[in-house]
Amino acid sequence: MESANNAPTVEQIADLVVAKLTQGGKLSDLANADLLRIEEETLAQVDQVTRVVMNELLGKQSGESQPPQSCPKCRGPMCEKPSQVRLLQSNRGRVRFKTDVFRCEACRLDFFPSTENTGV
């Protein structure tokens, strides 16, 4: 990832999207594309970028989430399980991210600390 001083600008990112769409991409015949087609292809590409960014942010959020001290249901002890990949449906499509998992053996329930902030 780029440092804050070397981070690309929004304009530079937009230039990359334009290049991807026009250089052998969905809008390689730009001269014959109407506004609706340009808009649809642009939004599809931007949605893909959005999902990648969301994947990164949700993974970071999971890493920063506090593990449960006890079961939210019975207040019993929790044990850590291997991380899992979760799939969420966002407004921009499906997003995958890795999250920690904790299990209450008494309740036989798994808990994902990151879901408290994601609204799942």
C-alpha angles and dihedrals in degrees: 000000000000120000117244092258094050098037114130117249123242088254091055091049089049089052089055091051091049091049092049092050097044105035101072092321134112092297100043087126093054094155090068099040119107125215094263092054092046090050094047094049093044092051092047090053093044090048089054090051089047092054092050090051091047091050089055095045095046090049090051091046090052090053091051096046117109114244114240114263091207139357110292089218106043101009089235126139121290128215125206119243129192115287117266135210110240126201118212130182111229131179087263098047138278118337125198124201140159119245140177118256129209125188133207106207092194093057094029089226133133121219128202111202094201093061092072088074100033095060094236 
